[in-house]
Amino acid sequence: MLAEDSVLLREGLIGLLGRCGHQVVSAVGDAGALVAAVEEHGPDIVVTDVRMPPGFQDEGLHAAVRLREKHPTLPVLVLSQYVQRAYAAELLDSGDGSGVGYLLKDRVGQVEEFVEALRKVADGGTVVDPEVVRQLLRRRRDPLERLTPREREVLALIAEGRSNSAIAQELVVSEAAIGKHIGNILTKLDLPPTDTTHRRVLAVLAYLRA
């Protein structure tokens, strides 16, 4: 299910998804039509823009939040040029943070990257552009003050979904040191460790709930 007010981009995404083996059951250009189409077709995943008619403010994202409230397991991937803070955290927090994503159009560098994000969200995973996380974290400055500069670096990489080894390689430290930093971050932000497959991103989303 695709919601995008730009006709050219909408048609381009339909063609792209078709070439990658996906069927677009409905493609609409406004938030009202998005909600109606989801109820009619029951899609496996929704891909939606944020700013749509009639006001071009946050209609698409607001509709996505409403849909997740009614259908908590409905996978939703937001694809937009904007980070709309009013509903972004609410969307990412819905359904315990699983099956949801928020990507920025200008920062998707490869088709494969988008298709992989689509697959991951459809399978119940979480995909969040690091810039989206950074902008949302700015709203919550006080808890972050409890973190050291190094822990903030680790938190930013956790939000990108990096593995311990990848973070260690990026920061040129041992994996044991990264494990210790992650433990400190979870403790300082009152986030108990969890064994879920996407625990790092969920930890960031849990922090946004605070």
C-alpha positions in Angstrom: 0.0 0.0 0.0 1.6 3.3 -1.2 0.6 6.8 -0.2 2.5 9.6 -2.0 1.1 12.9 -3.3 3.8 13.4 -6.0 2.5 11.6 -9.1 5.9 11.1 -10.6 7.4 9.7 -7.4 4.4 7.5 -6.8 4.5 6.0 -10.3 8.3 5.6 -9.9 7.9 3.7 -6.7 5.2 1.5 -8.1 7.5 0.5 -11.0 10.5 0.0 -8.7 8.5 -2.2 -6.3 7.1 -4.2 -9.1 10.6 -4.9 -10.5 11.7 -6.1 -7.1 8.8 -8.6 -6.9 6.4 -6.6 -4.8 2.7 -6.0 -5.7 1.3 -2.5 -4.9 -2.3 -3.3 -4.2 -3.3 0.4 -4.0 -1.5 3.8 -4.5 -3.1 7.0 -3.3 -2.3 10.7 -3.0 -3.8 11.8 0.3 -4.2 10.6 3.9 -7.9 10.0 3.8 -7.6 7.7 0.8 -4.7 5.9 2.6 -6.9 5.0 5.6 -9.7 3.9 3.4 -7.4 1.8 1.1 -5.8 0.0 4.1 -9.3 -1.0 5.4 -10.3 -2.2 2.0 -7.1 -4.1 1.0 -5.5 -5.2 4.3 -1.9 -4.7 2.9 1.2 -6.5 4.2 2.9 -3.1 4.6 2.2 0.6 4.2 4.7 3.0 2.7 3.7 6.6 3.2 4.9 10.2 2.9 4.4 12.7 5.7 3.1 15.9 4.1 0.1 15.3 2.0 -3.1 17.1 0.9 -5.0 19.0 2.0 -2.7 20.9 4.4 0.7 19.4 3.5 1.7 19.4 7.2 1.7 16.0 8.8 -1.4 14.3 7.3 0.4 11.1 6.1 2.2 10.6 9.4 -0.9 11.3 11.4 -2.8 8.7 9.3 -0.1 6.2 9.9 -0.3 6.7 13.7 -4.1 6.2 13.6 -3.7 3.1 11.5 -1.2 1.6 14.0 -3.5 2.4 16.9 -6.2 0.4 15.1 -3.9 -2.3 13.7 -0.8 -2.5 16.0 0.8 -5.2 13.9 0.4 -3.4 10.5 4.0 -2.7 9.2 4.4 1.0 8.3 7.4 2.6 6.6 7.5 6.4 6.4 9.4 7.7 3.5 9.7 11.5 3.6 11.9 14.6 3.2 10.9 15.8 6.7 11.2 14.7 10.3 7.8 15.6 11.8 8.4 15.5 15.5 4.8 15.8 16.6 3.9 12.3 15.5 7.3 10.6 14.6 8.1 9.4 18.2 4.5 8.3 18.6 4.6 6.2 15.4 8.0 4.7 16.3 6.7 3.8 19.8 3.6 2.1 18.5 3.2 -1.6 18.6 6.3 -1.9 20.9 8.4 -0.4 18.1 8.3 -3.5 15.8 7.3 -3.4 12.2 7.9 0.3 11.8 10.4 2.5 9.9 11.2 6.1 9.1 13.5 6.9 6.2 14.5 10.3 4.7 14.2 10.4 0.9 17.3 12.4 0.4 19.4 10.0 2.5 18.4 6.8 0.7 21.5 6.3 -1.4 20.7 3.0 -3.1 17.6 1.1 -4.3 18.8 -2.0 -2.5 18.9 0.0 0.7 15.3 1.0 0.4 14.1 -2.5 -0.7 16.0 -4.1 2.2 14.4 -1.6 4.7 11.0 -2.5 3.2 11.6 -6.2 3.7 12.9 -5.7 7.3 9.9 -3.6 8.3 7.4 -6.0 6.7 9.1 -8.9 8.7 8.5 -7.0 11.9 11.9 -5.2 12.2 12.6 -1.6 12.9 14.5 0.8 10.5 15.1 4.4 11.6 17.3 6.9 9.7 20.0 8.1 12.2 19.1 11.7 11.4 15.5 11.0 12.5 16.8 9.7 15.8 19.1 12.7 16.3 16.3 15.2 15.7 14.0 13.3 18.1 16.7 13.0 20.8 17.1 16.8 20.8 13.8 17.0 22.5 15.1 15.0 25.5 18.3 16.7 26.5 18.2 16.2 30.2 18.6 12.4 30.3 21.4 12.6 27.7 23.4 14.8 30.0 23.9 11.7 32.1 25.9 10.0 29.3 29.6 10.6 28.6 30.6 11.8 25.2 31.8 8.3 24.3 28.5 6.8 25.4 26.6 9.3 23.2 28.7 8.2 20.3 27.8 4.5 21.0 24.1 5.4 21.4 24.1 7.1 18.0 25.6 4.0 16.5 23.1 1.7 18.4 20.3 3.8 16.8 21.7 2.9 13.4 21.4 -0.8 14.2 25.1 -1.4 14.3 26.4 -4.6 15.8 28.9 -4.6 18.7 31.7 -5.5 16.4 30.8 -2.8 13.9 30.6 -0.2 16.7 34.0 -1.4 18.0 35.5 -1.1 14.6 34.0 2.4 14.0 35.3 3.7 17.4 38.6 1.7 17.3 38.0 -0.1 20.6 37.4 -3.6 21.8 34.0 -5.3 21.7 34.3 -5.8 25.5 34.5 -2.0 25.8 31.5 -1.5 23.7 29.6 -4.1 25.7 30.4 -2.1 28.9 29.3 1.2 27.3 26.0 -0.3 26.2 25.4 -1.6 29.7 26.1 1.9 31.1 23.8 3.5 28.6 20.9 1.1 29.4 21.5 1.7 33.1 21.7 5.5 32.9 18.6 5.8 30.7 16.7 3.3 32.9 16.5 0.8 30.1 16.9 -2.8 31.2 18.6 -5.2 28.8 16.4 -7.2 26.5 16.9 -10.2 24.3 14.7 -9.0 21.3 16.3 -9.2 17.9 16.2 -5.4 17.4 16.9 -4.5 21.1 19.3 -1.6 20.2 16.8 0.4 18.2 14.0 -0.5 20.7 16.2 0.8 23.5 16.3 4.2 21.7 12.6 4.1 21.2 12.0 3.2 24.8 14.1 6.2 25.7 11.9 8.5 23.5 8.9 7.3 25.5 10.3 8.6 28.8 
